[in-house]
Amino acid sequence: MYDKVLRPKKELVLCEDGSNTLFSKEFNEPYHSTKDGALHESLEKHVKPAFSLKQSLPKLNILDLCFGLGYNTFATLYYIKQNNLQTKVHILSPEFDEALIHSLDSFDFPPEFDFLQAIIKAIAKNLYYEDEQFTIEILLGDAREEVPKITQKIDIIYQDAFSPAHNPLLWTREFFADIAKIAKDDAILTTYSTAAAIRLGLYENGFYIFIHRAELMRFSTVASFKMIEGFEYVDMELKKIRNTTAQSLRDKDYQ
Ligand SMILES: C[S@@+](CC[C@H](N)C(=O)[O-])C[C@H]1O[C@@H](n2cnc3c(N)ncnc32)[C@H](O)[C@@H]1O
């Protein structure tokens, strides 16, 4: 069971989909939208839109920002199993909260993750897991330092950091530039943020912006360097004309 003594700065929260998440007192924010639900949000805002475009590929490199409770990584493996995919997946996931990762083997995950018990245990112990199909690597440290060190070219980016209001340095134009450098030409980025400042930061780095709508879910953002089918295109030039005060976040304002 969850041990509150080990994690005094976090509280367990039950989401509306029945899955558990944490509330971070440090960032004053839950790890997931408690309304959308941790598992539901991972699947609907990140895994499904990304895999709708990428699941035919034999091998995928995924950047999961940041690992936290690992829902996005574990939901990816769940989706692959549910859909009998043979896709080989290498997940790279920065995270600076080492104690959190080590505690994950006792976190009360939803039953959908029961088949992942051995993988969760390995990650909690070694911050690493590998078998024939999956490699999961926690990049222990600050994402701003870890992302530029990545040498793999990335197919999918799950941008799931704490909100721009509470963790702005993971949403700046400069951080998106670092992400763009390691992304493949046809990479896809998913994020729950629909804020104009965030979309502008992505757009200024060459990403086209799209709206993703899922059932029982607030809409979210998908971004790609190429035009993509199945999502609603957002004309950022028009947005800029309509919202002349919107600006991307910049490192210099938060350092
Ligand atoms: C919203 S939670 C991520 C939720 C996660 N995707 C999940 O499914 O559980 C944000 C995570 O980012 C981590 N974090 C915040 N700032 C970071 C940074 N600069 N570098 C690395 N990790 C960071 C926090 O420790 C926290 O675990």
The ligand as an SDF file (V2000), in Angstrom:
LIG
                    3D

 27 29  0  0  0  0  0  0  0  0999 V2000
    2.6870   15.8450  -13.9130 C   0  0  0  0  0  0  0  0  0  0  0  0
    3.9120   14.7690  -13.2890 S   0  0  0  0  0  0  0  0  0  0  0  0
    4.1360   13.5880  -14.5900 C   0  0  0  0  0  0  0  0  0  0  0  0
    3.0340   12.5940  -14.6350 C   0  0  0  0  0  0  0  0  0  0  0  0
    3.4660   11.3640  -15.3620 C   0  0  0  0  0  0  0  0  0  0  0  0
    3.4950   11.5710  -16.7860 N   0  0  0  0  0  0  0  0  0  0  0  0
    2.5800   10.2140  -14.9710 C   0  0  0  0  0  0  0  0  0  0  0  0
    1.9440    9.6510  -15.8580 O   0  0  0  0  0  0  0  0  0  0  0  0
    2.5300    9.8780  -13.8160 O   0  0  0  0  0  0  0  0  0  0  0  0
    5.3910   15.7110  -13.4950 C   0  0  0  0  0  0  0  0  0  0  0  0
    6.6540   14.9840  -13.1010 C   0  0  0  0  0  0  0  0  0  0  0  0
    7.7310   15.8000  -13.5330 O   0  0  0  0  0  0  0  0  0  0  0  0
    8.7730   15.7040  -12.5850 C   0  0  0  0  0  0  0  0  0  0  0  0
    9.5950   16.9000  -12.8240 N   0  0  0  0  0  0  0  0  0  0  0  0
    9.2550   18.1980  -12.6110 C   0  0  0  0  0  0  0  0  0  0  0  0
   10.2230   19.0230  -13.0620 N   0  0  0  0  0  0  0  0  0  0  0  0
   11.2020   18.2170  -13.5620 C   0  0  0  0  0  0  0  0  0  0  0  0
   12.4580   18.4720  -14.1670 C   0  0  0  0  0  0  0  0  0  0  0  0
   12.8980   19.7140  -14.3670 N   0  0  0  0  0  0  0  0  0  0  0  0
   13.2010   17.4190  -14.5580 N   0  0  0  0  0  0  0  0  0  0  0  0
   12.7810   16.1470  -14.3640 C   0  0  0  0  0  0  0  0  0  0  0  0
   11.5880   15.8420  -13.7910 N   0  0  0  0  0  0  0  0  0  0  0  0
   10.8090   16.8650  -13.4100 C   0  0  0  0  0  0  0  0  0  0  0  0
    8.0690   15.6490  -11.2590 C   0  0  0  0  0  0  0  0  0  0  0  0
    8.9050   15.0740  -10.2680 O   0  0  0  0  0  0  0  0  0  0  0  0
    6.8520   14.7880  -11.6040 C   0  0  0  0  0  0  0  0  0  0  0  0
    7.1150   13.4350  -11.3570 O   0  0  0  0  0  0  0  0  0  0  0  0
  1  2  1  0
  2  3  1  0
  2 10  1  0
  3  4  1  0
  4  5  1  0
  5  6  1  0
  5  7  1  0
  7  8  2  0
  7  9  1  0
 10 11  1  0
 11 12  1  0
 11 26  1  0
 12 13  1  0
 13 14  1  0
 13 24  1  0
 14 15  1  0
 14 23  1  0
 15 16  2  0
 16 17  1  0
 17 18  1  0
 17 23  2  0
 18 19  1  0
 18 20  2  0
 20 21  1  0
 21 22  2  0
 22 23  1  0
 24 25  1  0
 24 26  1  0
 26 27  1  0
M  CHG  2   2   1   9  -1
M  END
$$$$
